Amino acid sequence: MIPAERGPHPLPWPYSHGIRVGNTLFVAGQVALDEELRIVGPGDAEAQARQTWKNIQKVVEAAGGKITDVVRVTTYVADLADVEAIHAVRREFFPDGDYPVATVVQAARLGLPGLLLETEAFAVIGCS
């Protein structure tokens, strides 16, 4: 388990950033928060996506994996117009083109005002 206080940003809620069961890692929805719980890139989907993926990477690495072990993601977006910028950032984290399967869902509202996206992930540690 990667509890909130050991994750990419400590949260005051009953929450785990990730739970590993065998080689499967379930990563809770990650957003563009830094260690001080500030939104990175207000109004900028690309900057928020990059911080979100950095947070996912931290959770995966804390569980003993690497970002290329991520096999599935679901991204919730406030505005579908931001999807291409979000996809461009995902390509940065998977430069070999071995992308995880992915779903994008438009959400009426995300967890905090100012967030443009949230991504949850599943990884199989050691698969890449």
Stockholm file with secondary structure:
# STOCKHOLM 1.0

chainA/1-128         MIPAERGPHPLPWPYSHGIRVGNTLFVAGQVALDEELRIVGPGDAEAQARQTWKNIQKVVEAAGGKITDVVRVTTYVADLADVEAIHAVRREFFPDGDYPVATVVQAARLGLPGLLLETEAFAVIGCS
#=GR chainA/1-128 SS CEEGGGSSSCCSSSCEEEEEETTEEEEEEECSBCTTSCBSSTTCHHHHHHHHHHHHHHHHHHTTCCGGGEEEEEEEESCGGGHHHHHHHHHHHCTTSCCCEEEEEECSCCSSTTCCEEEEEEEETTCC
#=GC SS_cons         CEEGGGSSSCCSSSCEEEEEETTEEEEEEECSBCTTSCBSSTTCHHHHHHHHHHHHHHHHHHTTCCGGGEEEEEEEESCGGGHHHHHHHHHHHCTTSCCCEEEEEECSCCSSTTCCEEEEEEEETTCC
//
